[in-house]
Amino acid sequence: MHTSWDKKAVIIGGNKSNKLAGVSGPCPPVLPGEVATYYYEFSILDEDLLHYIGLSTVPVKKVKFAHNLKVWLMLRKSESGNGVDFLVPNGKQEPKLVYSVVEPDPDAYYCVWMVMDWKKSCCDIYIKETRGRATEDDLVARGLSFSQKSDDPIQSFTVMSRFSGQSKKGSLVFQNFAYAQGRRICAVKNSLVGGLEISNR
């Protein structure tokens, strides 16, 4: 089990030019045949978002586009004109809406578990509005097929704002990244000291 970014926050701004904006970093690998869980938290500061949060088999310096991500969660301004929608991949179809019209709130953190199952080449995503153990009620996407076909291990974690010539002022706060082998949708301690708590699942 590994944790990082304890008690730290990273503010990711929007894409204000026609170039890619974001940050990538190395993460503990998931090898073919393994199952592992990645956990993180984010807070939305502004509704003008068009961001991807995802994992890739591509080395950090080569993660340049959304199609480099094996699985992702998209945050974008709601089509209703107010708030932010959360979306996940949906094969070759339009991304699937899993949360809608989420209002920006710097005091509200969303907790996300991405369970990568290389045995089945898919991912389950859980989202919870408060810290604590995730349940089936928090499962927003089950069995998402990997968008890349590769035998390379997961090695990069990325938060990026998609290529866009439009002015984007949206930003979010990202914190408390954690990793554990296996399916671990248990609660995470506030400071992440000691990492993920024991789970019977």
C-alpha positions in Angstrom: 0.0 0.0 0.0 1.3 3.4 -0.9 0.0 7.0 -0.1 1.2 10.4 -1.2 0.2 14.0 -1.1 -0.7 13.7 2.6 -2.3 16.9 3.9 -1.5 18.6 0.6 -3.6 20.0 -2.1 -3.0 20.7 -5.8 -5.1 23.3 -7.5 -5.7 22.5 -11.2 -6.8 25.5 -13.3 -8.7 25.5 -16.5 -7.4 25.5 -20.1 -7.1 29.2 -21.1 -5.4 28.6 -24.4 -5.5 26.1 -27.3 -2.9 23.9 -25.6 -3.3 21.1 -23.2 -3.2 22.1 -19.5 -2.8 19.8 -16.5 -0.4 17.7 -14.5 0.8 14.1 -14.7 2.8 12.1 -12.2 4.0 8.5 -11.7 1.8 6.2 -9.7 2.1 2.7 -8.2 1.7 0.2 -11.1 -1.0 -2.2 -11.8 0.4 -5.2 -13.7 -1.5 -7.4 -16.1 -3.5 -10.0 -14.1 -3.6 -7.8 -11.0 -6.4 -5.8 -9.3 -5.7 -2.5 -7.5 -7.5 0.5 -6.2 -6.7 4.2 -6.6 -8.3 6.7 -4.3 -8.4 10.5 -4.5 -10.5 13.5 -3.5 -11.4 16.7 -5.3 -13.3 19.9 -4.6 -14.8 22.0 -7.4 -14.1 25.8 -7.2 -15.7 26.9 -10.4 -18.3 25.4 -12.8 -16.4 26.2 -16.0 -14.7 22.9 -16.1 -13.6 20.5 -18.9 -11.2 18.2 -17.0 -10.2 14.6 -17.2 -8.9 12.6 -14.2 -7.4 9.3 -15.2 -4.8 6.6 -15.3 -2.5 5.6 -18.2 0.0 2.9 -19.3 1.9 5.7 -21.0 4.9 7.2 -19.3 4.3 10.6 -17.6 6.1 12.7 -20.3 4.1 11.1 -23.1 0.6 11.7 -21.6 -0.6 14.4 -23.9 -4.2 13.6 -24.8 -7.3 12.1 -23.3 -7.0 9.0 -25.5 -3.7 8.3 -23.6 -5.8 7.4 -20.6 -6.9 3.8 -19.9 -9.8 5.0 -17.8 -11.0 8.4 -16.8 -13.6 10.6 -15.0 -14.6 13.7 -16.8 -15.8 16.9 -15.1 -17.4 19.5 -17.4 -19.8 22.4 -17.2 -23.4 21.1 -17.2 -25.3 21.3 -20.4 -28.1 22.8 -18.3 -25.9 25.9 -17.9 -25.5 25.6 -14.2 -23.2 23.4 -12.1 -20.8 20.6 -13.2 -21.6 17.1 -14.6 -19.5 14.0 -13.9 -19.1 11.6 -16.8 -17.3 8.3 -17.5 -16.4 6.5 -20.8 -19.1 4.6 -22.6 -17.3 2.7 -25.3 -17.6 4.4 -28.7 -20.7 6.3 -27.6 -21.0 9.6 -25.9 -19.7 9.6 -22.3 -22.1 8.4 -19.7 -23.5 10.9 -17.2 -23.1 9.7 -13.5 -23.6 12.9 -11.5 -25.4 16.1 -12.8 -25.6 19.7 -11.9 -23.0 19.6 -9.0 -22.6 23.1 -7.6 -19.1 24.4 -6.8 -18.3 24.4 -3.1 -14.7 24.8 -1.8 -15.7 23.0 1.4 -17.2 19.9 -0.3 -14.8 17.1 -1.3 -15.8 14.2 -3.5 -14.1 10.9 -2.8 -13.3 8.6 -5.7 -12.3 5.0 -5.8 -11.1 3.6 -9.2 -10.8 -0.2 -9.0 -8.6 -1.4 -11.8 -9.2 -5.1 -12.7 -6.7 -6.2 -15.2 -8.0 -9.8 -15.1 -11.2 -8.5 -16.7 -9.7 -5.5 -18.5 -12.2 -3.2 -16.8 -12.6 -0.6 -14.0 -15.3 0.1 -11.4 -15.7 3.7 -10.2 -17.2 4.7 -6.8 -18.0 8.3 -5.9 -19.0 9.4 -2.4 -19.8 13.0 -1.2 -18.3 12.4 2.2 -15.3 10.4 3.5 -16.1 6.9 4.6 -16.4 3.4 3.2 -17.9 3.2 -0.3 -21.0 1.0 -0.8 -22.9 -0.3 -3.8 -24.9 2.9 -3.6 -21.8 4.8 -4.4 -20.9 2.6 -7.5 -21.5 4.9 -10.4 -19.8 2.8 -13.1 -19.4 -1.0 -13.2 -17.1 -2.9 -15.6 -15.9 0.1 -17.7 -13.8 -1.4 -20.5 -10.3 -0.1 -20.8 -10.0 2.4 -23.6 -6.4 1.2 -24.4 -5.4 -2.3 -25.4 -2.0 -2.7 -23.9 0.0 -5.2 -21.8 2.0 -2.4 -20.2 1.4 -1.6 -16.5 -0.5 1.4 -15.3 2.2 4.0 -14.5 0.8 7.5 -14.8 -1.9 9.4 -13.0 -3.2 12.6 -14.8 -5.4 15.5 -14.3 -5.8 17.5 -17.5 -8.0 20.1 -19.2 -8.9 19.0 -22.7 -7.6 20.9 -25.8 -9.9 23.8 -26.3 -9.7 27.2 -27.9 -12.3 28.6 -25.6 -11.5 30.5 -22.5 -11.7 28.2 -19.4 -11.4 29.7 -16.0 -12.6 26.6 -14.0 -10.4 25.0 -11.4 -10.6 22.3 -8.8 -8.6 21.3 -5.7 -7.1 17.8 -5.8 -5.8 16.0 -2.7 -5.1 12.8 -0.8 -4.1 10.3 -3.4 -3.9 6.7 -2.1 -3.2 3.3 -3.6 -3.7 -0.3 -2.4 -3.6 -3.7 -4.0 -6.9 -5.5 -4.5 -10.4 -4.2 -4.3 -10.3 -1.7 -1.4 -13.4 0.5 -1.2 -12.9 1.0 2.6 -12.7 4.3 4.4 -9.6 6.3 4.2 -8.2 8.0 7.4 -8.4 11.8 7.4 -4.6 12.2 7.3 -3.9 9.0 5.4 -1.4 8.1 8.0 -1.3 4.3 7.9 -3.1 4.5 4.6 -6.3 2.6 3.8 -8.1 1.0 6.7 -8.8 -2.7 6.8 -11.8 -3.8 4.7 -13.6 -7.2 4.7 -14.5 -6.8 1.0 
